[in-house]
């Protein structure tokens, strides 16, 4: 029998690390670790802000990798693992301890696990889609896990104190279920990639303003921006349907 040749692959090539993006990714993991320590000490607002900073770092590492043309499969896998910890595990622990522990509601553990499992499934599916190049770079299928974490953090920022009412806890559980479903759904979310270069300066100015407002008024700006992103697919669908309803005959009949 003929022996099949095993293709030798360079380990160094497979595990090639891009230094600068990996620094941001590792710092994101460190923020997740610090946030978990704060949650265990019941410093929920401090933990929330640490995860918010982690979301910003998560945006930086990918942007830097694209700008420096140092994107790699290893970097993608590392980023997904870190996201699973900082935005999945840490947020799921925060969900239980902030929303359900004081009320002694054991089903809060189930709700936290549902969020974690949906986030991990979302990350695994994202990696598969990206390797297969199944969708354009400016489209996310399902709500990204950093934005799902931001949705949870927005509730905590607005309410601040841990939940003390069972009806509020039930509403919070329902909200978590909806966010978890959006992560594994086929709803398409847009990104800031592939922006027309002529609008890049405007986008940069708008982002600078958003960052400034988020630092000055985080408990208002972060929930508002997160809510707008959550409903953005609905807005885009409504705009497209409105354009389709406007037939060519109606356009020709409009006064000049």
Secondary structure, DSSP 8 states (H G I E B T S, - for coil): ----------HHHHT---HHHHHHHHHHHHHHHHHHHHHHTT-HHHHHHHHHHHHHHHHHHHHHHHHTT---HHHHHHHHHHHIIIIIIHHHHHHHHHHTTTTT-THHHHHHHHHHHHHHHHHHHHHHHHHHT-S-TTEEES--HHHHHHHHHHHHHHH-S----HHHHHHHHHHHHHHHHHHHS--EEE-STT--GGGHHHHHHHHHHHHHHHHHSHHHHHHHHHHHHHTHHHHHHHHHHHHHHS-HHHHHHS--
